[in-house]
C-alpha cells in the first residue's frame, strides 16, 4: 500500500506543477515567474503525470 499511496501523491504533485505552468502560459497574471520557467513546469509536469499514471495503472492491475 505504501507504493500505491506514494505514486498517487507524486501524480497529484506533478499535476499541480503542470497546472501552475499552464496557468502562467495561458494568463499573464504571474508576471514574477519568467515564461521560460513556466514552459519547464508545463513540460516536466506533463511528463510526470504521464509516467506516474502509467505506474499507477501497472500497480492497480497487479
N, C-alpha and C positions, 0 to 999 in steps of 0.2 A: 504494500500500500504506500510505502514511502516513495517509491519510484514514480508511481502514478500521480501522487499529490505534488511532487516536485516538478513533474512535467506540466501539470496544469498551471502551476504558479509561473513557470517560465513562459508558458504560452500567453498568459494574461499580461505579463510584463512586456513581452515582445509586441503584443497588440497595442499596448499603451504607447510604446516608443514609436511604432508605426503611425498611430493616431496623432501624436504630437508633431511628427514630421510632416504629415499630410495637412494638418491644420495650419502649420506655418506656411506651407507652399500655397495652399488654396486661399488663405486670407493673409492680409498684411498686418495683422494685429500684434504679432510677437516680433516687433522690429529689433529687439535686443539680440535675438538669435539670428546669426547670418544664414543666408539662404543655402549656402554650401552645407552647413551643419544640418539643416532641415532635410536636404536630399540624402545625406548619410543616414539620418534617423529613419527616413522612409524606406530606404533600400535595406538596411540591416534589420529593421523591424519586420519587413515583409519576409525576408529570408528566415528570420527566427520563427515567425508564425507558421510558415510552410513546414519547416523542419520539425518543429515541436508538434504540429498537427499530425504529421506522418508518424512520429514516435508515439504519440498518444494512441493513434489508431492501431499501431502494432501491439501496444501494451493491452489494449482492450480486447483484441482478437485472441489473445492467449487464454 
